[in-house]
Amino acid sequence: MHAKTDSEVTSLAASSPARSPRRPVYYVQSPSRDSHDGEKTATSFHSTPVLSPMGSPPHSHASLGHHSRESSSSRFSGSRKITPNDASRAPHGKSQKSWKQPDMIEEEGLLSEEDHHKPLPRRCYVLAFVLGFILLFSFFSLILWGASKPMKPKITMKSIKFDHLAVQAGSDATGVATDMISLSSTVKFTYRNTGTFFGVHVSSTPLDLLYSEIVIGSGEMKEFHQSRNSQRTVSVAVTGDRIALYGSGEGLSSSTGAPTIPVQLKLSFELRSRAYVLGKLVKPKFNKKIDCSLTLNPKHINATIPLTNSCTYD
């Protein structure tokens, strides 16, 4: 074996690069502009090896510079895009600060709305309920009143019968001489309640029998209650005892005391009806003024005189 010269060693080293000693490897880590780019920086740290200046060829520096510019630009653009994952990885203080302000504004808005829309006191609701009930009840009562008004009672005069009639000479309470008349009769009429949902209470003024505007007989009708959609026949006794006629009874007197000529009479009274639609709260009234004209023939004493076609109802 012979010793190798320096030129041989140099040529051997150039022809066998695999056997050259391992050069140290350096890694360059660019500073992150934002804490959200931690994950990308770690990726760049593992994917960008840089040879030391001592062992790298000249063209590797150029490629390193170009690669560094691209990686830094990509990191810069990536740092502007914040994803929900990045926000969750952000430091606790900074994330809370970025989301706390809108929450506080929204909460303050809700509080201000609650201040403007405070609930009314309970007494206001009670008062509103009472007023509403009164209005509703009044409206309902008005409807019932309007529905009951057309349902007026129907009254039909039937007849009158004179049981006794006599004219005699006499004197009044002051001692003035005059003719005196006495009579007894019975008046009949039918009363019909046409109301389909209410009963009526019926009363009347005195039934007056007049001769020449003088009341020669009167009768009181007993009050009664008529149920809904029903009718009855009412009989009222009309009597008079020693009623002074003064100068009006000249043609009526006779030796027997009975009139000898027909006598024109008038029967007048007012019938009052009060309906109870809703207890004592809704009570429509129905008043009827009745006037009947009749002629008493002396031959018709103790006979029934019809009144169907001789009466007016107002």
GIWO-V481210 format. One record per residue. N is the residue number from 1. RES is the residue in one letter. SS is DSSP state (hx for helix, st for strand, lp for the rest). OMEGA is omega in degrees with one decimal (NA if undefined). Layout:
n = <N | N>
res = <RES | RES>
ss = <SS | SS>
omega = <OMEGA | OMEGA>
This chain:
n = <1 | 2 | 3 | 4 | 5 | 6 | 7 | 8 | 9 | 10 | 11 | 12 | 13 | 14 | 15 | 16 | 17 | 18 | 19 | 20 | 21 | 22 | 23 | 24 | 25 | 26 | 27 | 28 | 29 | 30 | 31 | 32 | 33 | 34 | 35 | 36 | 37 | 38 | 39 | 40 | 41 | 42 | 43 | 44 | 45 | 46 | 47 | 48 | 49 | 50 | 51 | 52 | 53 | 54 | 55 | 56 | 57 | 58 | 59 | 60 | 61 | 62 | 63 | 64 | 65 | 66 | 67 | 68 | 69 | 70 | 71 | 72 | 73 | 74 | 75 | 76 | 77 | 78 | 79 | 80 | 81 | 82 | 83 | 84 | 85 | 86 | 87 | 88 | 89 | 90 | 91 | 92 | 93 | 94 | 95 | 96 | 97 | 98 | 99 | 100 | 101 | 102 | 103 | 104 | 105 | 106 | 107 | 108 | 109 | 110 | 111 | 112 | 113 | 114 | 115 | 116 | 117 | 118 | 119 | 120 | 121 | 122 | 123 | 124 | 125 | 126 | 127 | 128 | 129 | 130 | 131 | 132 | 133 | 134 | 135 | 136 | 137 | 138 | 139 | 140 | 141 | 142 | 143 | 144 | 145 | 146 | 147 | 148 | 149 | 150 | 151 | 152 | 153 | 154 | 155 | 156 | 157 | 158 | 159 | 160 | 161 | 162 | 163 | 164 | 165 | 166 | 167 | 168 | 169 | 170 | 171 | 172 | 173 | 174 | 175 | 176 | 177 | 178 | 179 | 180 | 181 | 182 | 183 | 184 | 185 | 186 | 187 | 188 | 189 | 190 | 191 | 192 | 193 | 194 | 195 | 196 | 197 | 198 | 199 | 200 | 201 | 202 | 203 | 204 | 205 | 206 | 207 | 208 | 209 | 210 | 211 | 212 | 213 | 214 | 215 | 216 | 217 | 218 | 219 | 220 | 221 | 222 | 223 | 224 | 225 | 226 | 227 | 228 | 229 | 230 | 231 | 232 | 233 | 234 | 235 | 236 | 237 | 238 | 239 | 240 | 241 | 242 | 243 | 244 | 245 | 246 | 247 | 248 | 249 | 250 | 251 | 252 | 253 | 254 | 255 | 256 | 257 | 258 | 259 | 260 | 261 | 262 | 263 | 264 | 265 | 266 | 267 | 268 | 269 | 270 | 271 | 272 | 273 | 274 | 275 | 276 | 277 | 278 | 279 | 280 | 281 | 282 | 283 | 284 | 285 | 286 | 287 | 288 | 289 | 290 | 291 | 292 | 293 | 294 | 295 | 296 | 297 | 298 | 299 | 300 | 301 | 302 | 303 | 304 | 305 | 306 | 307 | 308 | 309 | 310 | 311 | 312 | 313 | 314>
res = <M | H | A | K | T | D | S | E | V | T | S | L | A | A | S | S | P | A | R | S | P | R | R | P | V | Y | Y | V | Q | S | P | S | R | D | S | H | D | G | E | K | T | A | T | S | F | H | S | T | P | V | L | S | P | M | G | S | P | P | H | S | H | A | S | L | G | H | H | S | R | E | S | S | S | S | R | F | S | G | S | R | K | I | T | P | N | D | A | S | R | A | P | H | G | K | S | Q | K | S | W | K | Q | P | D | M | I | E | E | E | G | L | L | S | E | E | D | H | H | K | P | L | P | R | R | C | Y | V | L | A | F | V | L | G | F | I | L | L | F | S | F | F | S | L | I | L | W | G | A | S | K | P | M | K | P | K | I | T | M | K | S | I | K | F | D | H | L | A | V | Q | A | G | S | D | A | T | G | V | A | T | D | M | I | S | L | S | S | T | V | K | F | T | Y | R | N | T | G | T | F | F | G | V | H | V | S | S | T | P | L | D | L | L | Y | S | E | I | V | I | G | S | G | E | M | K | E | F | H | Q | S | R | N | S | Q | R | T | V | S | V | A | V | T | G | D | R | I | A | L | Y | G | S | G | E | G | L | S | S | S | T | G | A | P | T | I | P | V | Q | L | K | L | S | F | E | L | R | S | R | A | Y | V | L | G | K | L | V | K | P | K | F | N | K | K | I | D | C | S | L | T | L | N | P | K | H | I | N | A | T | I | P | L | T | N | S | C | T | Y | D>
ss = <lp | lp | lp | lp | lp | hx | hx | hx | hx | hx | hx | hx | hx | hx | hx | lp | hx | hx | hx | lp | lp | lp | lp | lp | st | st | st | lp | lp | lp | lp | lp | lp | lp | hx | hx | hx | hx | hx | hx | hx | hx | hx | hx | hx | hx | hx | lp | st | st | st | lp | lp | lp | lp | lp | lp | hx | hx | hx | hx | hx | hx | hx | hx | hx | hx | hx | hx | hx | hx | hx | hx | hx | hx | hx | hx | hx | hx | hx | lp | lp | lp | hx | hx | hx | hx | hx | hx | lp | lp | hx | hx | hx | hx | hx | hx | hx | hx | hx | hx | hx | hx | hx | hx | hx | hx | hx | hx | hx | hx | hx | hx | hx | hx | hx | lp | lp | lp | lp | lp | hx | hx | hx | hx | hx | hx | hx | hx | hx | hx | hx | hx | hx | hx | hx | hx | hx | hx | hx | hx | hx | hx | hx | hx | hx | hx | hx | hx | lp | lp | lp | lp | st | st | st | st | st | st | st | st | st | st | st | st | st | st | st | st | st | st | lp | lp | lp | lp | lp | st | st | st | st | st | st | st | st | st | st | st | st | st | st | st | st | st | lp | lp | lp | lp | lp | st | st | st | st | st | st | lp | lp | st | st | st | st | st | lp | lp | st | st | st | st | st | st | lp | lp | lp | lp | st | st | st | lp | lp | lp | st | st | st | st | st | st | st | st | st | st | st | st | st | st | st | st | st | hx | hx | hx | lp | lp | lp | lp | lp | lp | lp | lp | lp | lp | lp | lp | lp | st | st | st | st | st | st | st | st | st | st | st | st | st | st | lp | st | lp | lp | lp | st | lp | lp | st | st | st | st | st | st | st | st | st | st | st | st | lp | hx | hx | hx | lp | lp | lp | st | st | st | lp | lp | lp | lp | st | st | st | lp>
omega = <179.8 | -178.7 | -177.9 | 178.8 | -178.8 | -179.2 | 179.5 | 179.0 | -179.6 | 178.9 | 178.7 | 178.5 | -179.9 | -177.1 | -178.2 | -179.9 | -177.3 | -177.7 | 178.2 | -178.8 | -178.7 | 179.3 | 178.2 | -178.7 | 179.3 | 178.0 | -178.9 | 178.9 | 179.7 | 178.4 | -179.8 | 179.1 | -177.5 | -179.9 | -179.7 | -175.0 | -177.1 | -177.4 | -178.8 | 179.4 | 177.5 | 177.5 | 179.1 | -180.0 | -179.0 | -173.2 | -177.2 | 176.2 | -180.0 | 178.7 | 178.8 | -179.1 | -177.0 | -173.2 | -176.8 | 177.5 | -176.1 | -174.7 | 178.3 | 177.5 | 179.6 | 179.6 | 177.6 | 178.3 | 179.0 | -179.1 | 179.8 | 179.0 | 180.0 | -177.5 | 179.7 | 178.6 | 178.9 | 177.7 | -179.7 | 178.9 | 180.0 | -178.6 | 179.7 | -177.8 | -177.5 | 179.2 | 176.9 | 178.9 | 178.4 | -179.2 | 179.4 | 179.2 | -177.1 | 178.2 | -173.0 | -176.5 | -176.7 | -179.9 | -179.4 | -179.6 | -178.2 | -177.8 | -174.6 | -175.0 | 176.3 | 179.2 | 179.3 | 178.8 | -180.0 | -179.7 | 177.9 | 176.7 | 178.3 | 179.2 | 178.3 | 176.8 | 177.9 | 177.8 | 180.0 | -176.1 | 177.4 | 179.3 | 179.7 | 176.5 | -177.2 | -179.0 | 176.4 | 177.8 | 179.4 | 179.3 | 177.9 | 178.4 | -179.7 | 179.4 | 177.9 | 178.7 | 179.4 | 179.5 | -179.8 | 179.5 | 178.4 | 178.8 | 178.6 | 177.9 | 178.4 | 177.4 | 179.4 | 179.1 | 178.6 | 179.5 | -176.9 | -175.6 | 179.5 | -176.8 | -178.0 | 177.2 | -179.7 | -176.8 | 179.6 | 176.9 | -175.7 | -173.1 | 171.8 | -178.4 | 178.9 | 177.5 | -177.6 | 174.2 | -178.6 | 177.8 | -177.6 | 176.1 | -179.2 | 179.6 | -178.8 | -176.2 | -179.6 | 179.2 | 179.4 | -179.7 | -179.4 | 174.6 | -179.3 | -179.6 | 176.0 | -179.2 | 171.7 | -177.3 | 179.2 | 179.6 | 178.8 | 174.1 | 177.8 | 178.3 | -179.6 | 174.7 | -178.5 | 179.9 | -177.8 | -178.1 | 177.6 | 173.8 | -177.8 | 173.1 | -171.0 | 173.8 | -174.7 | 167.6 | 178.2 | 175.3 | -175.9 | 174.2 | -171.5 | 171.2 | -176.9 | 178.4 | 176.2 | 179.3 | -179.4 | 178.4 | -178.7 | 179.4 | -179.9 | 176.4 | 176.3 | 178.4 | 179.3 | 176.6 | -180.0 | -179.0 | -174.7 | 174.3 | 179.7 | -179.6 | 176.9 | 174.1 | -175.4 | 177.3 | -178.6 | 177.6 | 178.9 | -175.2 | 174.5 | -177.1 | 175.2 | 177.4 | -177.3 | 179.1 | -176.9 | -175.7 | -175.6 | -173.7 | -178.3 | -176.7 | -176.0 | -175.6 | 178.8 | -179.9 | 180.0 | -178.5 | 178.9 | 178.5 | -178.7 | -179.5 | 176.8 | -177.3 | 177.8 | -178.2 | 178.9 | 176.8 | -176.3 | 174.0 | 178.6 | 179.8 | -175.4 | -179.9 | 178.3 | -178.5 | 175.5 | -176.7 | -179.7 | -176.0 | 177.7 | -179.4 | 179.1 | -175.0 | 176.4 | -178.4 | 177.1 | 179.2 | -177.8 | 175.8 | -174.1 | 176.2 | 179.6 | 175.1 | -177.8 | 176.9 | -179.4 | 175.7 | -179.6 | 179.9 | -176.2 | 175.0 | -174.7 | 176.8 | -179.4 | 178.0 | -179.0 | 179.5 | -172.8 | -173.7 | -175.8 | -176.8 | 174.1 | -176.8 | -178.6 | NA>
